Amino acid sequence: MQERFATLDIFRGMTICFMIIVNSPGSGAPQWAPLDHAAWFGFTPTDLVFPSFLFAVGNALSFSKRNLKVIAVF
């Protein structure tokens, strides 16, 4: 079995944790401003969640594709 990239797993876990925090702020209380999406123009830390997740998925796919080439699946 191939060894896993711990940093990639940690980054992906932190991103998913941040997704949960951003999308479910709690019991109906007002959302904390940095965790709210920008209305149209602007940028908040929340706007980094999905691009970060895509970055992690792209890295994971590049590593898994390399392993699949070794066993001649593609």
ABEGO torsion letter per residue (X at the ends): XBBBBAAAAAAAAAAAAAAAAAABAEAGBBBBAAABBBAABEBBAAAAAAAAAAAAAAAAAAAAAAAAAAAGAX
